[in-house]
Amino acid sequence: MGRLGLLVFVSPVQHRAPDTAVAIADAAVGAGHAVSLFLLADGVYLASRALLNAPEETAVHRLSRLAGRAEVVTCATCARFRGLRDEDLFPGARNGTLEDLVDLLNSSDRFLAFTGET
């Protein structure tokens, strides 16, 4: 099976792109592919433990259940700028660096970027 890389730039609170990214990740994992998500800019909120308190099912809930079967890495600089520390991420997510993003780009068979742009 192949490796799928996903880059998410936009907030799960203000945009639908994270929902699509998580749905694609879930389907790819279910098909036996290795999947890694790198969360950049407001996309880091997709790994926020605090957003798991939302009363309805969200992309954050679905991604937290997928963590462990898919790699979830946030940009540590983006996370810190937005007040997210390591302990503010849900279990299975980790802060990383742009070097992790470069490694993901180099190792992915396919790579999708969810920028919020049309």
BAZASE-696263 format. One record per residue (C-alpha): residue number from 1; x negated, y negated, z. Coordinates in pm, whole numbers, always signed. Each point is the difference from the previous one (the first is absolute). Last residue first. Layout:
! BAZASE-696263
+-----+--------+--------+--------+
|   k |      x |      y |      z |
+-----+--------+--------+--------+
| NUM |      X |      Y |      Z |
...
+-----+--------+--------+--------+
This chain:
! BAZASE-696263
+-----+--------+--------+--------+
|   k |      x |      y |      z |
+-----+--------+--------+--------+
| 118 |  +1081 |  -2793 |   -396 |
| 117 |   -236 |    -67 |   +286 |
| 116 |    +58 |   +170 |   +334 |
| 115 |   -351 |   +139 |     -7 |
| 114 |    +64 |   +374 |     +7 |
| 113 |   -318 |   +146 |   -151 |
| 112 |     -2 |   +354 |   -140 |
| 111 |   -307 |   +220 |    -42 |
| 110 |    -28 |   +333 |   -180 |
| 109 |   -282 |   +254 |    +12 |
| 108 |   -124 |   -170 |   +315 |
| 107 |   -359 |    +37 |   +125 |
| 106 |   -152 |   -325 |   -124 |
| 105 |   +298 |   -219 |    +94 |
| 104 |    +21 |   +163 |   +342 |
| 103 |   -372 |    -53 |    +62 |
| 102 |    +41 |   -366 |    -99 |
| 101 |   +294 |    -33 |   +240 |
| 100 |   -201 |   +158 |   +282 |
|  99 |   -279 |   -250 |    -74 |
|  98 |   +265 |   -270 |    +38 |
|  97 |     +7 |   +101 |   +362 |
|  96 |   +211 |   +221 |   +223 |
|  95 |   +253 |    -16 |   +279 |
|  94 |   +168 |   +330 |    +70 |
|  93 |   +340 |   +161 |    -36 |
|  92 |    +73 |   +344 |   +146 |
|  91 |   +179 |   -127 |   +307 |
|  90 |   +175 |   -335 |    -62 |
|  89 |   -218 |   -309 |     -8 |
|  88 |     +9 |   -249 |   +287 |
|  87 |   -278 |   +187 |   +184 |
|  86 |   -248 |    -89 |   -273 |
|  85 |    +91 |   -368 |    +30 |
|  84 |   +261 |   -179 |   -207 |
|  83 |     +3 |   -377 |    +53 |
|  82 |    +51 |    -99 |   -364 |
|  81 |   -364 |   -103 |    -49 |
|  80 |    -99 |   +324 |   +174 |
|  79 |   +201 |   +205 |   -251 |
|  78 |   -137 |   -184 |   -303 |
|  77 |   -358 |    +45 |   +123 |
|  76 |    +61 |   +366 |    +84 |
|  75 |   +139 |    +76 |   -347 |
|  74 |   +240 |   +279 |    +78 |
|  73 |    -48 |   +371 |    -64 |
|  72 |   +269 |   +270 |    -20 |
|  71 |   -116 |   +344 |   -120 |
|  70 |   +285 |   +231 |    -94 |
|  69 |   +105 |   +321 |   +177 |
|  68 |   -110 |   -145 |   +333 |
|  67 |   +211 |   -308 |    -52 |
|  66 |   +321 |   +101 |   -183 |
|  65 |   +218 |    -41 |   +310 |
|  64 |   -144 |   -349 |    +54 |
|  63 |    +64 |    -74 |   -369 |
|  62 |   +371 |    +81 |    +30 |
|  61 |    +43 |   -214 |   +311 |
|  60 |   -190 |   -293 |   -155 |
|  59 |   +203 |    +33 |   -322 |
|  58 |   +309 |    -59 |   +213 |
|  57 |   +272 |   +201 |   +175 |
|  56 |   +219 |   -228 |   +208 |
|  55 |    -31 |   -126 |   +358 |
|  54 |   -345 |   -156 |    -48 |
|  53 |   -230 |   +107 |   +285 |
|  52 |   -243 |   +165 |   -246 |
|  51 |    -88 |   -356 |   -101 |
|  50 |   -205 |    -33 |   +320 |
|  49 |   -227 |   +292 |   -102 |
|  48 |   -110 |   -197 |   -305 |
|  47 |   -131 |   +205 |   -292 |
|  46 |   +217 |   -168 |   -267 |
|  45 |    -96 |   -332 |   +159 |
|  44 |   -338 |    +41 |   -171 |
|  43 |   +176 |    -73 |   -331 |
|  42 |     -8 |   -368 |    +96 |
|  41 |   -359 |    -17 |   -135 |
|  40 |   -125 |   +351 |    -86 |
|  39 |   +124 |   +351 |    +75 |
|  38 |   -194 |   +288 |   -155 |
|  37 |   +206 |   +313 |    -54 |
|  36 |   -161 |   +336 |    -64 |
|  35 |   +163 |   +307 |   -155 |
|  34 |   -134 |   +349 |    -68 |
|  33 |   +246 |   +175 |   -229 |
|  32 |   +204 |   +307 |    +95 |
|  31 |   +334 |    -87 |   -159 |
|  30 |   +138 |   -103 |   +339 |
|  29 |   -297 |   -232 |    +45 |
|  28 |    +83 |   -160 |   -336 |
|  27 |   +369 |    -37 |    +90 |
|  26 |    -85 |   -161 |   +334 |
|  25 |   -252 |   -237 |   -157 |
|  24 |   +251 |   -103 |   -270 |
|  23 |   +267 |    -68 |   +264 |
|  22 |   -255 |   -192 |   +213 |
|  21 |    -97 |   -220 |   -296 |
|  20 |   +364 |    -64 |    -93 |
|  19 |    +92 |   -105 |   +352 |
|  18 |   -315 |   -216 |    +15 |
|  17 |   +115 |   -178 |   -321 |
|  16 |   +336 |   -107 |   +150 |
|  15 |   -124 |   -329 |   +148 |
|  14 |    +44 |   -217 |   +306 |
|  13 |    -26 |   +237 |   +295 |
|  12 |   -227 |   +258 |   -163 |
|  11 |   -250 |   -281 |    -59 |
|  10 |   -189 |     -7 |   -329 |
|   9 |   -349 |   +103 |   -112 |
|   8 |    +35 |   +379 |    -27 |
|   7 |   -275 |   +199 |   -173 |
|   6 |    +73 |   +364 |    -85 |
|   5 |   -255 |   +265 |    -91 |
|   4 |   +105 |   +337 |   -137 |
|   3 |   -236 |   +299 |     +3 |
|   2 |    +60 |   +293 |   -227 |
|   1 |   +102 |   +361 |    +46 |
+-----+--------+--------+--------+
